[in-house]
Amino acid sequence: MREPAISSTAEDYLKVVLNLEDREETPSTSNVARHLEVTDSSVTDMLRKLKKAGLLEYAPYHGASLTEKGRAVALKILRRHRLVELFLCQVMGYRWDQVHQEAEDLEHVVSDRFVERVDALLNYPDKDPHGEVIPDAQGFREPEDDLCLASAELGAYIIRRVASSNPELLAYLEKEGLLPARILSLMERAPFDGPLKLLLTETDTVCHIGLDVAKHIFVFPMKKRADARRRPAKKAASSSRRKARS
C-alpha cells in the first residue's frame, strides 16, 4: 500500500526542523513559527499531524525532533532546494541573493527525475551557491567542520558557507566580497561586541562587519587547511620509502 503524499506545507515544516537541529537550536513551537512566519497555534496543529504520521516526535513545551522517516523526507527536500538554487545560479544566471524563494516554490513541484538530471548536469555538486552541503541521493551529508566567524579567534580563514537566505544580507556580502571560497584575515575584534575588522586577501581591502552579520558566516582556519593538505603527501612519502626498503 502506497503511503499518502506529504503536502508541501508539511515538507516545509520538516525542513525547518532539520535546519534548526543542524544549528543546534531547539525546534520549539516559537522557533518554527518564527522561521515560517506563521502563528504558534498553526505550528502546534501541524507538529501534531506530523507526529501522527510518524515523521517527528513532539511534546508541547519541549519542541520537536525528526524521526528517521521524517529526517529522510527533510533531507530529500533539502537536496532538491539546494540543487535547484545552484541550477538557477549556474544555468539560469540568477544571483545568489535571488534564488531562495524561487527554490522554495520549485522544490515541491519538480520530479525526482528532474532533480537527478540537474544533479548530473551540474556534475554532481556537493555545495549550493551559499556553500551549504547538498545531501546526496541517499541523504548522506559530509558533517560540517567549520566555525562561526562571530566567535573565531584572530587569524586567517577561508569562507566555507553563508547560512542565510536574506536577499539584502546576501547582496551586502557580495558587495563586500565575503563569498564562499574567499580568504580573509580576522585582524581585530572591537570590545563590547563591536565590529570585526577583516582583510580580504583577494582584493587586499579592509572591511568592518558587525556580529549580527558575522554570525551568518562560517569559516575554516587556513592553518588547518594547509596541515590537512600536507598529511596525504607525508603518507605517500612514507609509503614510497617502505616500498624502496622492500
Buried (B, 14 or more C-beta within 10 A) or exposed (E): EEEEEBEEBBBBBBBBBBBBBBEEEBBBBEBBBEBBEBEEEBBBEBBBBBBEBEBBBBEEEEBBBBBEBBBBBBBBBBBBBBBBBBBBBBEEEBEBBBBBEBBBEBBBEBEEEBBEEBBEEBEEBEBBBBBBBBBBEEBEBEEBEBBBBBEBEEEBBBBBBBBBBEBEBBBBBBEBBBBBEBBBBBBBBEEEEEBBBBBBBEEEEEBBBEBEBBBBBBBBBBEEBEEEEEEEEEEEEEEEEEEEEE
